[in-house]
Amino acid sequence: MFTNPMWLRKKLRGSPWTLNNFLHSITWQNPHLTLAIASNLFPFSSIISFVTMLSGSGSSVMWFRKGLRIHDNPALQLASQGASHLYPLFVVDPHYMEPDPTSFSPGSSRAGLNRIKFLLESLVDLDLSLKNLGSRLLVLKGDPAEVLIRCLKEWNVRKLCFEYDTEPYYQALDTKVKNFALGAGIEVFSPVSHTLFNPTEIIERNGGKPPLTYQSFTKIAGQPPPPLTITHSSLPPIGILGSCDISEVPTIEDLGYGDAKQDEFSPFKGGESEALKRLAECMKDKAWVATFEKPKGNPSAFLKPATTVLSPYLKFGCLSSRYFYRQIQDVYETMPKHTSPPVSLLGQLLWRDFFYTVAFGTPNFDRMKDNKICKQIPWKDDDKLLEAWRDGRTGFPWIDAIMVQV
């Protein structure tokens, strides 16, 4: 059995091995890593064909979390290929969505109301796109792992597909779901598509540690894989739903935010359709794309922002970062000159991947305690001072002006 990914890559590059030989000769204890290695060595269409042969005909579940799109979605492609029935599933997670009455501003303990509304709009758009392909989004509520396991039992599923997620919360969920699925004989495929690169591979190439500078990251990373060019004309039908409690995408009011006022919401609407529309508008101005340079630009520009305003669409996977990257490259190829990373538009996508990789490879990255790359500061724990800072009442005009604007 081959176990060392770096050794595999060196051995197989330029070798006469076929994908079939490769995938039959390695351990499948880590399907995500197996597919990641294979994707660097063989065409994605070949991988899909092998997965179809491996899984045979049967029902598949496509578990949406991020990656709320149809275009360039490897997990959706793997789930739909060769399936007799496809269950596109999203679980409304109270951990993320449930109102928190103790929160300073409207929202849950994990997200503000604007972000939740953006997510709901993205789900509505995804549901419409799925309906145009002869399917629909199946929405359930509850603990995602428990809900998904219940559905896997109910629907007699042969294949489970979802986008790989680097966040610790989803890593724990995924481990629980994978353990059940593999024990039940269900094939699990979790390709990387939220980022340009596979963070695991970058860390491996750096000797098991995340690169801590932008320059070292870009040197190790190289060029990202291209986006999928496969388009869907239709999807397999949904099978029998059984006793699973399926609902439509909830509204803000359904979630318990009944007193939210319309003027509190962001003008930026969520969804893949809006993301692709905004991207197309940005790419039309080729000179702007080619000369984009951070930190130049007006950060307070609102009616006509100085940036693409595509960050929230990347966050929820309404827009593929690889597709975005390819679109920028296409513009660059038509221009006599353009800016370069780290200040260019392409460089901003690389910054995003850099921080995802560092966060993934650093335990407790989101906090100071037990974070080995974070400066340890003896902060003064004073709720009154914190409130004064939050409310713009510190007495320092510049700080207070910033907090009032926020």
KEKOLDREN-405410 format. One line per 3 residues: their letters; for each residue x, y, z of C-alpha. Coordinates in pm, whole numbers, plus 50000, padded with zeros to 5 digits. Example, Ala and Ser with C-alpha at 12.3 -4.5 7.8 and 13.67 -1.06 7.14 Angstrom:
as = 51230:49550:50780; 51367:49894:50714
//
This chain:
mft = 50000:50000:50000; 50124:50350:49913; 50092:50592:50201
npm = 50322:50890:50134; 50146:51150:49912; 50464:51337:49815
wlr = 50635:51011:49717; 50329:50915:49513; 50331:51238:49316
kkl = 50701:51206:49232; 50665:50840:49135; 50353:50874:48921
rgs = 50433:51191:48727; 50530:51084:48379; 50461:50719:48455
pwt = 50245:50491:48235; 50008:50421:48523; 49638:50459:48457
lnn = 49391:50610:48698; 49241:50264:48745; 49577:50118:48853
flh = 49644:50411:49081; 49311:50408:49265; 49312:50030:49302
sit = 49663:50030:49448; 49629:50277:49735; 49445:50292:50062
wqn = 49099:50453:50058; 49105:50532:50430; 49133:50899:50332
phl = 48915:50946:50019; 48966:51324:50027; 49345:51291:50009
tla = 49321:51014:49749; 49108:51226:49516; 49327:51530:49577
ias = 49636:51338:49463; 49452:51186:49167; 49325:51529:49057
nlf = 49686:51644:49015; 49772:51346:48798; 49466:51265:48589
pfs = 49183:51455:48412; 48881:51518:48635; 48657:51352:48376
sii = 48854:51029:48426; 48809:51054:48803; 48434:51098:48761
sfv = 48416:50793:48536; 48604:50584:48791; 48381:50702:49077
tml = 48076:50609:48869; 48214:50259:48811; 48313:50225:49177
sgs = 47976:50332:49317; 47753:50180:49052; 47397:50287:49005
gss = 47217:50406:49317; 47110:50708:49514; 47346:50993:49599
vmw = 47330:51277:49849; 47481:51615:49768; 47526:51789:50102
frk = 47547:52165:50049; 47708:52380:50321; 47920:52635:50139
glr = 47967:52578:49768; 47616:52712:49705; 47645:52701:49327
ihd = 47607:52486:49018; 47913:52602:48822; 48254:52448:48896
npa = 48120:52224:49171; 48319:51897:49177; 48112:51752:49463
lql = 47788:51804:49269; 47944:51653:48959; 48059:51345:49152
asq = 47719:51311:49321; 47517:51334:49002; 47735:51119:48779
gas = 47581:50774:48737; 47323:50824:49015; 46970:50690:48973
hly = 46845:50949:49223; 47006:51260:49369; 46913:51426:49699
plf = 47046:51787:49710; 47040:51867:50080; 47093:52170:50304
vvd = 47052:52161:50682; 46952:52480:50864; 47193:52472:51156
phy = 47070:52637:51480; 47437:52681:51570; 47458:52936:51289
mep = 47102:53058:51234; 46918:53067:51568; 46855:53418:51709
dpt = 47065:53516:52007; 46867:53751:52234; 47186:53849:52420
sfs = 47362:53965:52104; 47444:54337:52077; 47304:54354:51721
pgs = 47037:54138:51549; 47161:53793:51457; 47279:53465:51601
sra = 47579:53396:51821; 47777:53317:51504; 47649:53560:51241
gln = 47484:53897:51200; 47144:53940:51039; 47288:54067:50709
rik = 47500:53755:50673; 47208:53527:50756; 46985:53707:50505
fll = 47260:53678:50242; 47279:53304:50307; 46902:53262:50276
esl = 46902:53453:49946; 47182:53227:49824; 46978:52919:49914
vdl = 46670:53053:49732; 46883:53112:49423; 47037:52765:49447
dls = 46691:52611:49482; 46575:52791:49166; 46883:52673:48974
lkn = 46823:52315:49086; 46457:52338:48980; 46569:52452:48636
lgs = 46766:52126:48618; 46468:51911:48723; 46555:51892:49093
rll = 46514:52108:49404; 46688:52190:49731; 46577:51973:50022
vlk = 46590:52184:50337; 46590:52026:50683; 46652:52170:51030
gdp = 46859:52051:51325; 47206:51932:51409; 47360:51874:51063
aev = 47535:51547:51149; 47230:51395:51315; 46995:51508:51037
lir = 47224:51383:50762; 47278:51043:50924; 46902:51002:50962
clk = 46853:51082:50593; 47129:50845:50484; 46950:50564:50667
ewn = 46610:50659:50526; 46710:50699:50160; 46929:50391:50109
vrk = 47216:50602:49977; 47519:50460:49795; 47725:50778:49762
lcf = 47766:51093:49976; 47936:51401:49834; 48016:51738:49989
eyd = 48274:52012:49952; 48573:51981:50184; 48572:52241:50462
tep = 48878:52347:50661; 48691:52505:50955; 48722:52311:51285
yyq = 48345:52307:51339; 48283:52138:51004; 48587:51914:51040
ald = 48427:51766:51353; 48089:51731:51179; 48250:51569:50876
tkv = 48438:51314:51085; 48114:51206:51254; 47928:51177:50924
knf = 48214:51001:50744; 48251:50744:51022; 47884:50654:50995
alg = 47881:50651:50614; 48189:50435:50575; 48059:50196:50841
agi = 47734:50169:50644; 47914:50097:50317; 47845:50442:50170
evf = 48115:50590:49948; 48221:50939:50062; 48373:51199:49831
spv = 48479:51539:49961; 48677:51732:49699; 48844:52066:49766
sht = 48678:52353:49578; 48624:52635:49829; 48984:52746:49784
lfn = 49219:52762:49486; 49453:52507:49639; 49428:52212:49873
pte = 49557:52342:50211; 49662:51992:50312; 49890:51962:50011
iie = 50046:52305:50066; 50127:52214:50426; 50274:51879:50318
rng = 50499:52049:50064; 50619:52284:50337; 50737:52002:50561
gkp = 50416:51962:50759; 50384:52328:50859; 50177:52606:50704
plt = 50387:52869:50524; 50372:53186:50734; 50458:53442:50466
yqs = 50273:53528:50148; 50590:53489:49943; 50665:53138:50070
ftk = 50302:53039:50015; 50291:53151:49651; 50627:52985:49580
iag = 50500:52652:49713; 50150:52677:49566; 50227:52741:49199
qpp = 49926:52751:48967; 49581:52635:49088; 49382:52362:48912
ppl = 49152:52496:48639; 48777:52520:48705; 48548:52249:48572
tit = 48408:52323:48228; 48129:52066:48266; 47778:52214:48251
hss = 47459:52047:48367; 47154:52024:48140; 46966:51818:48397
lpp = 47015:51631:48725; 46892:51288:48839; 46545:51297:48996
igi = 46490:51305:49371; 46397:50968:49517; 46138:50879:49780
lgs = 46172:51116:50076; 46015:50890:50337; 45962:51038:50682
cdi = 46232:51307:50658; 46081:51647:50739; 46154:51849:50425
sev = 46075:52222:50404; 46130:52518:50174; 46410:52769:50230
pti = 46303:52962:50543; 46255:53336:50554; 46406:53573:50808
edl = 46067:53572:50983; 46058:53190:50988; 46386:53191:51179
gyg = 46248:53421:51446; 46373:53759:51328; 46025:53905:51295
dak = 46112:54256:51413; 46396:54310:51165; 46352:54625:50958
qde = 46421:54631:50586; 46655:54930:50615; 46888:54720:50833
fsp = 46975:54494:50542; 47270:54513:50304; 47208:54621:49943
fkg = 47413:54323:49822; 47187:54031:49735; 47308:53675:49783
ges = 47320:53392:49531; 47514:53240:49242; 47316:53434:48981
eal = 47404:53766:49141; 47767:53658:49185; 47811:53568:48818
krl = 47636:53890:48715; 47868:54101:48931; 48173:53911:48809
aec = 48076:53968:48445; 48029:54340:48510; 48371:54364:48673
mkd = 48545:54173:48394; 48397:54406:48130; 48625:54686:48252
kaw = 48947:54522:48142; 49160:54826:48213; 49034:54837:48572
vat = 49104:54463:48618; 49454:54497:48472; 49548:54803:48681
fek = 49380:54700:49008; 49621:54760:49293; 49573:54726:49666
pkg = 49583:54923:49891; 49513:55196:49635; 49146:55281:49601
nps = 48887:55451:49818; 48783:55217:50103; 48481:55436:50184
afl = 48338:55430:49830; 47989:55281:49854; 47770:55356:49551
kpa = 48057:55254:49323; 48292:55043:49537; 48664:55042:49469
ttv = 48670:54662:49482; 48468:54381:49322; 48243:54328:49633
lsp = 48266:53956:49554; 48404:53851:49894; 48067:53741:50043
ylk = 47996:53538:49729; 48330:53361:49767; 48261:53311:50138
fgc = 47942:53114:50074; 48071:52953:49757; 47818:53128:49532
lss = 48122:53201:49317; 48406:52958:49254; 48746:53108:49336
ryf = 48901:52899:49057; 48649:53030:48806; 48718:53385:48928
yrq = 49093:53326:48896; 49052:53198:48540; 48838:53498:48442
iqd = 49107:53739:48565; 49375:53547:48376; 49165:53568:48058
vye = 49154:53947:48094; 49529:53967:48161; 49598:53776:47839
tmp = 49426:54048:47636; 49609:54341:47797; 49960:54470:47720
kht = 50047:54488:48091; 49889:54432:48431; 49969:54454:48800
spp = 50113:54153:48979; 50064:53980:49317; 50046:54064:49599
vsl = 49875:54394:49502; 49688:54276:49189; 49334:54140:49174
lgq = 49478:53792:49124; 49696:53857:49427; 49388:53915:49643
llw = 49265:53562:49569; 49608:53430:49664; 49592:53624:49993
rdf = 49261:53452:50063; 49411:53107:50008; 49717:53197:50212
fyt = 49508:53281:50518; 49286:52974:50474; 49598:52757:50469
vaf = 49757:52922:50774; 49429:52898:50967; 49383:52533:50873
gtp = 49737:52440:50975; 49744:52637:51302; 49556:52495:51604
nfd = 49346:52759:51784; 49409:53008:51503; 49096:53204:51597
rmk = 49213:53281:51950; 49521:53397:52137; 49544:53123:52398
dnk = 49735:52813:52286; 49799:52973:51946; 50171:52936:51884
ick = 50190:53203:51611; 49993:53467:51805; 50159:53725:52027
qip = 50053:53664:52387; 49923:53993:52530; 49812:54034:52893
wkd = 49481:54200:52805; 49287:54383:53074; 48946:54219:53114
ddk = 48713:54516:53167; 48354:54496:53039; 48297:54871:53084
lle = 48597:54964:52870; 48488:54711:52608; 48141:54866:52598
awr = 48289:55215:52566; 48499:55099:52270; 48203:54925:52108
dgr = 47976:55229:52150; 48235:55487:52040; 48280:55642:52385
tgf = 48652:55594:52450; 48731:55967:52438; 48979:55914:52155
pwi = 48812:56092:51858; 48972:55882:51583; 48881:55550:51750
dai = 48527:55667:51834; 48469:55794:51478; 48570:55455:51337
mvq = 48339:55267:51574; 48047:55499:51494; 48100:55435:51123
v = 48113:55059:51180
//
